[in-house]
Amino acid sequence: MKNKPFKLFLILLLFFVLLLSYNHFKVEVDEEILKTESVILEKEKTIKEYVDNANKDVKDKKLVVVYHKKVKDTNGKVYTRYDLQIENEDGSKSKIFSVYRKE
């Protein structure tokens, strides 16, 4: 009986920690979307069109999609985040950057 209040306190503490970490992740997505405001694709434009246009005039570099994932901001808007990387002709690769597409 003596441990019951302590266990209840631990459960509540764990719940609040999980809730705070979940909200922190959503805020990070919002901040990242705001930073890349100019690179948000509308629904009509596909990532393939974006990559093809970027690769059209460049001979020694190639833009490739490394990874994609659906993310949601705090307002409930769903985006697909595409992580892109530039591969040079000599095999070196750039830092990964993200492009968002509205769903």
DSSP file (Angstrom, degrees, kcal/mol; ACC not computed):
  #  RESIDUE AA STRUCTURE BP1 BP2  ACC     N-H-->O    O-->H-N    N-H-->O    O-->H-N    TCO  KAPPA ALPHA  PHI   PSI    X-CA   Y-CA   Z-CA
    1    1 A M    >         0   0    0      0, 0.0     3,-0.6     0, 0.0     0, 0.0   0.000 360.0 360.0 360.0 -31.1    0.0    0.0    0.0
    2    2 A K  T 3   +     0   0    0      1,-0.2     4,-0.5     2,-0.1     0, 0.0   0.809 360.0  52.2 -69.8 -28.2    2.8    2.4    0.7
    3    3 A N  T 3> S+     0   0    0      1,-0.2     4,-2.6     2,-0.1     5,-0.2   0.628  86.1  86.1 -83.0 -13.8    4.2    2.1   -2.9
    4    4 A K  H <> S+     0   0    0     -3,-0.6     4,-2.2     1,-0.2    -1,-0.2   0.910  90.3  44.6 -59.5 -47.8    0.9    2.9   -4.6
    5    5 A P  H  > S+     0   0    0      0, 0.0     4,-2.3     0, 0.0    -1,-0.2   0.883 114.0  51.8 -63.9 -35.4    1.2    6.7   -4.6
    6    6 A F  H  > S+     0   0    0     -4,-0.5     4,-2.2     2,-0.2    -2,-0.2   0.914 110.2  47.6 -66.1 -42.9    4.8    6.5   -5.7
    7    7 A K  H  X S+     0   0    0     -4,-2.6     4,-2.4     2,-0.2    -1,-0.2   0.900 111.5  51.1 -64.4 -40.9    3.9    4.2   -8.6
    8    8 A L  H  X S+     0   0    0     -4,-2.2     4,-2.4    -5,-0.2    -2,-0.2   0.912 109.4  50.6 -62.5 -42.4    1.1    6.5   -9.6
    9    9 A F  H  X S+     0   0    0     -4,-2.3     4,-2.4     2,-0.2    -2,-0.2   0.911 110.3  49.5 -61.1 -43.7    3.5    9.5   -9.5
   10   10 A L  H  X S+     0   0    0     -4,-2.2     4,-2.5     2,-0.2    -2,-0.2   0.895 110.3  50.3 -63.6 -40.6    6.0    7.6  -11.8
   11   11 A I  H  X S+     0   0    0     -4,-2.4     4,-2.3     2,-0.2    -2,-0.2   0.928 112.4  46.6 -64.5 -44.4    3.3    6.7  -14.3
   12   12 A L  H  X S+     0   0    0     -4,-2.4     4,-2.3     2,-0.2    -2,-0.2   0.899 112.1  51.2 -63.7 -40.6    2.1   10.3  -14.5
   13   13 A L  H  X S+     0   0    0     -4,-2.4     4,-2.2     2,-0.2    -2,-0.2   0.920 110.3  48.6 -62.3 -44.6    5.7   11.6  -14.8
   14   14 A L  H  X S+     0   0    0     -4,-2.5     4,-2.4     1,-0.2    -2,-0.2   0.904 109.9  52.8 -62.1 -41.7    6.3    9.1  -17.7
   15   15 A F  H  X S+     0   0    0     -4,-2.3     4,-2.3     1,-0.2    -2,-0.2   0.923 110.3  46.7 -60.1 -45.7    3.1   10.2  -19.4
   16   16 A F  H  X S+     0   0    0     -4,-2.3     4,-2.4     2,-0.2    -1,-0.2   0.866 110.9  52.2 -67.0 -36.2    4.1   13.9  -19.2
   17   17 A V  H  X S+     0   0    0     -4,-2.2     4,-2.3     2,-0.2    -1,-0.2   0.925 111.3  46.9 -64.7 -44.1    7.6   13.2  -20.5
   18   18 A L  H  X S+     0   0    0     -4,-2.4     4,-2.1     2,-0.2    -2,-0.2   0.902 112.4  50.3 -64.0 -40.9    6.2   11.3  -23.5
   19   19 A L  H  X S+     0   0    0     -4,-2.3     4,-2.1    -5,-0.2    -2,-0.2   0.916 111.8  47.4 -63.6 -44.0    3.7   14.0  -24.2
   20   20 A L  H  X S+     0   0    0     -4,-2.4     4,-2.2     1,-0.2    -2,-0.2   0.894 111.5  50.1 -65.1 -40.8    6.4   16.7  -24.1
   21   21 A S  H  X S+     0   0    0     -4,-2.3     4,-1.9     2,-0.2    -1,-0.2   0.885 109.7  51.5 -67.6 -36.5    8.7   14.7  -26.4
   22   22 A Y  H  X S+     0   0    0     -4,-2.1     4,-1.7     2,-0.2    -2,-0.2   0.932 112.2  45.6 -63.7 -45.9    5.9   14.2  -28.9
   23   23 A N  H  X S+     0   0    0     -4,-2.1     4,-2.0     1,-0.2    -2,-0.2   0.862 109.1  56.4 -66.0 -35.3    5.1   17.9  -29.0
   24   24 A H  H  X S+     0   0    0     -4,-2.2     4,-2.0     1,-0.2    -1,-0.2   0.902 105.8  51.2 -62.4 -41.0    8.8   18.8  -29.3
   25   25 A F  H  X S+     0   0    0     -4,-1.9     4,-1.9     1,-0.2    -1,-0.2   0.915 109.0  50.3 -62.6 -43.1    9.1   16.6  -32.4
   26   26 A K  H  X S+     0   0    0     -4,-1.7     4,-2.0     1,-0.2    48,-0.4   0.883 109.2  51.4 -64.5 -37.7    6.2   18.3  -34.0
   27   27 A V  H  X S+     0   0    0     -4,-2.0     4,-2.6     2,-0.2    -1,-0.2   0.890 106.7  54.4 -65.9 -38.9    7.7   21.7  -33.3
   28   28 A E  H  X S+     0   0    0     -4,-2.0     4,-2.4     2,-0.2    -2,-0.2   0.908 107.5  50.2 -60.5 -41.5   11.0   20.6  -34.9
   29   29 A V  H  X S+     0   0    0     -4,-1.9     4,-2.4     2,-0.2    -2,-0.2   0.926 110.8  49.8 -62.0 -44.7    9.1   19.7  -38.1
   30   30 A D  H  X S+     0   0    0     -4,-2.0     4,-2.4     1,-0.2    -2,-0.2   0.926 111.5  48.2 -58.9 -46.2    7.3   23.1  -38.1
   31   31 A E  H  X S+     0   0    0     -4,-2.6     4,-2.1     1,-0.2    -1,-0.2   0.894 111.9  49.2 -63.6 -40.1   10.7   24.9  -37.7
   32   32 A E  H  X S+     0   0    0     -4,-2.4     4,-1.5     2,-0.2    -1,-0.2   0.896 110.7  50.1 -67.8 -38.6   12.3   22.9  -40.5
   33   33 A I  H  < S+     0   0    0     -4,-2.4    -2,-0.2     1,-0.2    -1,-0.2   0.902 110.3  50.6 -64.9 -40.3    9.4   23.5  -42.8
   34   34 A L  H >< S+     0   0    0     -4,-2.4     3,-1.2     1,-0.2    -2,-0.2   0.887 107.6  53.3 -64.2 -38.4    9.6   27.3  -42.1
   35   35 A K  H 3< S+     0   0    0     -4,-2.1     3,-0.3     1,-0.3    -1,-0.2   0.849 114.4  41.6 -64.7 -33.3   13.3   27.3  -42.8
   36   36 A T  T >< S+     0   0    0     -4,-1.5     3,-2.2     1,-0.2    64,-0.3  -0.104  73.6 135.6-105.9  35.0   12.8   25.7  -46.2
   37   37 A E  G X  S+     0   0    0     -3,-1.2     3,-0.7     1,-0.3    -1,-0.2   0.822  70.4  54.2 -53.8 -35.7    9.7   27.7  -47.1
   38   38 A S  G 3  S+     0   0    0     -3,-0.3    -1,-0.3     1,-0.3    -2,-0.1   0.618 103.8  57.7 -77.3 -10.2   11.0   28.3  -50.6
   39   39 A V  G <  S+     0   0    0     -3,-2.2    61,-1.8    -6,-0.2     2,-0.6  -0.276  72.2 120.3-116.5  46.8   11.4   24.6  -51.3
   40   40 A I  E <   -a  100   0A   0     -3,-0.7     2,-0.3    59,-0.2    61,-0.2  -0.953  52.7-147.2-109.1 118.9    7.8   23.4  -50.6
   41   41 A L  E     -a  101   0A   0     59,-3.5    61,-2.5    -2,-0.6     2,-0.1  -0.614  12.9-125.1 -85.2 142.4    6.4   21.7  -53.7
   42   42 A E    >   -     0   0    0     -2,-0.3     3,-0.7    59,-0.2    -1,-0.1  -0.321  32.8 -98.8 -77.1 168.9    2.6   22.0  -54.3
   43   43 A K  T 3  S+     0   0    0      1,-0.2    -1,-0.1    58,-0.1    -2,-0.0   0.840 120.8  56.4 -58.1 -35.5    0.5   18.9  -54.8
   44   44 A E  T 3  S+     0   0    0      2,-0.1     2,-0.5     0, 0.0    -1,-0.2   0.804  94.6  74.3 -71.8 -28.5    0.6   19.2  -58.6
   45   45 A K  S <  S-     0   0    0     -3,-0.7     2,-0.2     4,-0.0    -4,-0.0  -0.732  73.1-149.4 -92.1 129.6    4.4   19.1  -58.8
   46   46 A T     >  -     0   0    0     -2,-0.5     4,-1.8     1,-0.1     5,-0.1  -0.544  23.7-119.0 -93.9 161.4    6.1   15.8  -58.3
   47   47 A I  H  > S+     0   0    0      1,-0.2     4,-2.7     2,-0.2     5,-0.2   0.824 114.8  60.6 -66.4 -30.5    9.6   15.2  -56.8
   48   48 A K  H  > S+     0   0    0      2,-0.2     4,-2.9     1,-0.2    -1,-0.2   0.920 104.5  47.9 -63.3 -42.8   10.5   13.6  -60.1
   49   49 A E  H  > S+     0   0    0      2,-0.2     4,-2.4     1,-0.2    -1,-0.2   0.908 112.0  50.5 -62.0 -41.7    9.8   16.8  -62.0
   50   50 A Y  H  X S+     0   0    0     -4,-1.8     4,-1.8     2,-0.2    -2,-0.2   0.932 114.4  42.9 -62.0 -47.1   11.8   18.8  -59.4
   51   51 A V  H  X S+     0   0    0     -4,-2.7     4,-2.2     2,-0.2    12,-0.3   0.912 113.4  51.7 -67.7 -43.2   14.8   16.4  -59.7
   52   52 A D  H  X S+     0   0    0     -4,-2.9     4,-1.1     1,-0.2    -2,-0.2   0.905 110.3  48.9 -61.5 -41.7   14.6   16.2  -63.5
   53   53 A N  H  X S+     0   0    0     -4,-2.4     4,-0.5     1,-0.2     3,-0.2   0.886 112.0  49.2 -64.5 -38.2   14.6   20.0  -63.8
   54   54 A A  H  < S+     0   0    0     -4,-1.8     3,-0.2     1,-0.2     4,-0.2   0.858 116.0  42.3 -68.8 -34.6   17.6   20.3  -61.5
   55   55 A N  H  < S+     0   0    0     -4,-2.2     3,-0.5     1,-0.2    -1,-0.2   0.591  92.9  88.1 -86.9 -11.0   19.6   17.7  -63.4
   56   56 A K  H  < S+     0   0    0     -4,-1.1    -1,-0.2     1,-0.2    -2,-0.1   0.891  98.5  26.4 -59.1 -47.6   18.6   19.0  -66.9
   57   57 A D  S  < S+     0   0    0     -4,-0.5     2,-0.5    -3,-0.2    -1,-0.2   0.444 103.5  89.1-100.1  -0.5   21.4   21.5  -67.4
   58   58 A V        +     0   0    0     -3,-0.5    -4,-0.0    -4,-0.2     0, 0.0  -0.848  45.1 179.5-105.7 131.7   24.1   20.1  -65.2
   59   59 A K  S    S+     0   0    0     -2,-0.5    -1,-0.1     1,-0.1    -4,-0.0   0.859  77.8  37.9 -97.1 -40.8   26.6   17.6  -66.6
   60   60 A D  S    S+     0   0    0     28,-0.0    29,-1.7    30,-0.0     2,-0.3   0.417 111.4  57.3 -98.9   2.9   29.0   16.7  -63.8
   61   61 A K  E     -B   88   0A   0     27,-0.2     2,-0.4    -6,-0.1    27,-0.2  -0.945  60.4-163.0-131.2 153.6   26.5   16.6  -60.9
   62   62 A K  E     -B   87   0A   0     25,-2.3    25,-3.3    -2,-0.3     2,-0.5  -0.995  13.4-141.4-139.9 131.8   23.3   14.7  -60.2
   63   63 A L  E     -B   86   0A   0     -2,-0.4     2,-0.3   -12,-0.3    23,-0.2  -0.803  28.7-179.4 -91.2 127.2   20.6   15.3  -57.7
   64   64 A V  E     -B   85   0A   0     21,-2.7    21,-2.2    -2,-0.5     2,-0.6  -0.945  30.6-120.1-129.8 149.9   19.2   12.1  -56.1
   65   65 A V  E     +B   84   0A   0     -2,-0.3    19,-0.2    19,-0.2     3,-0.1  -0.787  27.6 178.7 -86.8 123.1   16.5   11.3  -53.6
   66   66 A V  E     -     0   0A   0     17,-3.3     2,-0.3    -2,-0.6    18,-0.2   0.839  63.0 -11.5 -91.8 -39.4   18.1    9.5  -50.6
   67   67 A Y  E     -B   83   0A   0     16,-1.3    16,-3.3     2,-0.0    -1,-0.3  -0.989  55.2-159.4-159.8 150.7   15.0    9.0  -48.4
   68   68 A H  E     +B   82   0A   0     -2,-0.3     2,-0.3    14,-0.2    14,-0.2  -0.994  13.1 169.4-140.4 152.6   11.4   10.1  -48.1
   69   69 A K  E     -B   81   0A   0     12,-1.9    12,-3.6    -2,-0.3     2,-0.4  -0.985  34.2-114.0-158.4 143.8    9.0   10.1  -45.2
   70   70 A K  E     -B   80   0A   0     -2,-0.3     2,-0.3    10,-0.3    10,-0.2  -0.705  37.8-179.3 -83.3 133.5    5.5   11.6  -44.3
   71   71 A V  E     -B   79   0A   0      8,-3.1     8,-3.2    -2,-0.4     2,-0.4  -0.928  15.7-148.9-130.9 156.5    5.6   14.2  -41.6
   72   72 A K  E     -B   78   0A   0     -2,-0.3     6,-0.2     6,-0.2   -43,-0.1  -0.986  10.2-144.1-127.7 135.0    2.8   16.3  -40.0
   73   73 A D    >   -     0   0    0      4,-2.1     3,-1.8    -2,-0.4   -46,-0.1  -0.316  39.3 -91.5 -88.0 179.7    3.1   19.8  -38.6
   74   74 A T  T 3  S+     0   0    0    -48,-0.4   -47,-0.1     1,-0.3    -1,-0.1   0.709 125.1  58.6 -68.1 -18.9    1.3   21.1  -35.5
   75   75 A N  T 3  S-     0   0    0      2,-0.1    -1,-0.3     1,-0.0     3,-0.1   0.480 119.3-108.6 -85.9  -2.6   -1.6   22.3  -37.6
   76   76 A G    <   +     0   0    0     -3,-1.8     2,-0.2     1,-0.3    -2,-0.1   0.470  68.8 147.1  90.2   2.1   -2.2   18.8  -38.9
   77   77 A K        -     0   0    0      1,-0.0    -4,-2.1    -5,-0.0     2,-0.5  -0.536  41.2-138.5 -71.9 136.4   -0.9   19.5  -42.4
   78   78 A V  E     +B   72   0A   0     -2,-0.2    25,-2.2    -6,-0.2     2,-0.3  -0.832  25.0 176.2-101.4 133.0    0.7   16.5  -43.9
   79   79 A Y  E     -BC  71 102A   0     -8,-3.2    -8,-3.1    -2,-0.5     2,-0.6  -0.914  28.1-132.8-126.6 154.6    3.9   16.8  -46.0
   80   80 A T  E     -BC  70 101A   0     21,-2.4    21,-1.8    -2,-0.3     2,-0.6  -0.965  23.5-149.6-104.8 122.9    6.2   14.3  -47.6
   81   81 A R  E     -BC  69 100A   0    -12,-3.6   -12,-1.9    -2,-0.6     2,-0.6  -0.828   9.6-164.7 -95.3 122.8    9.8   15.1  -46.7
   82   82 A Y  E     -BC  68  99A   0     17,-3.1    17,-2.2    -2,-0.6     2,-0.6  -0.932   9.2-149.6-106.2 122.2   12.3   14.2  -49.4
   83   83 A D  E     -BC  67  98A   0    -16,-3.3   -17,-3.3    -2,-0.6   -16,-1.3  -0.834  23.4-170.1 -91.2 120.3   16.0   14.1  -48.4
   84   84 A L  E     -BC  65  97A   0     13,-3.6    13,-2.3    -2,-0.6     2,-0.3  -0.751  11.1-170.9-113.2 156.3   18.1   14.9  -51.4
   85   85 A Q  E     -B   64   0A   0    -21,-2.2   -21,-2.7    -2,-0.3     2,-0.6  -0.996  21.1-129.5-146.1 144.4   21.8   14.8  -52.0
   86   86 A I  E     -B   63   0A   0     -2,-0.3     8,-2.3     9,-0.3     2,-0.5  -0.853  20.9-159.3 -96.7 123.8   24.0   16.0  -54.9
   87   87 A E  E     -BD  62  93A   0    -25,-3.3   -25,-2.3    -2,-0.6     6,-0.2  -0.905   9.4-146.4-103.4 125.6   26.4   13.4  -56.2
   88   88 A N  E >   -B   61   0A   0      4,-3.0     3,-1.7    -2,-0.5   -27,-0.2  -0.432  26.8-108.4 -84.4 163.8   29.4   14.7  -58.1
   89   89 A E  T 3  S+     0   0    0    -29,-1.7   -28,-0.1     1,-0.3    -1,-0.1   0.826 118.5  58.0 -60.8 -33.1   31.0   12.9  -61.1
   90   90 A D  T 3  S-     0   0    0    -30,-0.2    -1,-0.3     2,-0.1     3,-0.1   0.431 122.6-103.2 -80.5   2.5   34.0   12.0  -58.9
   91   91 A G  S <  S+     0   0    0     -3,-1.7    -2,-0.1     1,-0.3     2,-0.1   0.294  77.7 133.6  97.5  -9.8   31.8   10.1  -56.5
   92   92 A S        -     0   0    0     -5,-0.1    -4,-3.0     1,-0.0     2,-0.3  -0.424  42.2-147.6 -74.3 152.4   31.8   12.7  -53.7
   93   93 A K  B     -D   87   0A   0     -6,-0.2    -6,-0.2    -2,-0.1     3,-0.1  -0.912   4.5-129.1-124.9 148.5   28.4   13.6  -52.1
   94   94 A S        -     0   0    0     -8,-2.3     2,-0.1    -2,-0.3     3,-0.0  -0.251  43.2 -76.2 -83.2 175.4   27.0   16.8  -50.7
   95   95 A K        -     0   0    0      1,-0.1    -9,-0.3   -10,-0.1     2,-0.2  -0.454  57.9-102.6 -66.5 146.1   25.3   17.3  -47.3
   96   96 A I        -     0   0    0    -11,-0.1     2,-0.3    -2,-0.1   -11,-0.2  -0.547  43.4-177.1 -75.0 135.4   21.7   16.0  -47.3
   97   97 A F  E     - C   0  84A   0    -13,-2.3   -13,-3.6    -2,-0.2     2,-0.3  -0.900  17.7-122.4-129.8 162.7   19.0   18.6  -47.6
   98   98 A S  E     - C   0  83A   0     -2,-0.3     2,-0.4   -15,-0.2   -15,-0.2  -0.804  15.6-170.1-113.9 146.6   15.2   18.4  -47.5
   99   99 A V  E     - C   0  82A   0    -17,-2.2   -17,-3.1    -2,-0.3     2,-0.4  -0.996  17.7-147.6-127.3 135.4   12.4   19.4  -49.8
  100  100 A Y  E     -aC  40  81A   0    -61,-1.8   -59,-3.5    -2,-0.4     2,-0.4  -0.828   7.3-163.0-107.3 143.5    8.8   19.2  -48.6
  101  101 A R  E     -aC  41  80A   0    -21,-1.8   -21,-2.4    -2,-0.4   -59,-0.2  -0.992  22.4-124.9-124.6 126.9    5.8   18.4  -50.8
  102  102 A K  E       C   0  79A   0    -61,-2.5   -23,-0.2    -2,-0.4   -25,-0.0  -0.426 360.0 360.0 -68.0 141.7    2.2   19.2  -49.5
  103  103 A E              0   0    0    -25,-2.2    -1,-0.1    -2,-0.1   -24,-0.1   0.381 360.0 360.0-104.2 360.0   -0.1   16.3  -49.5
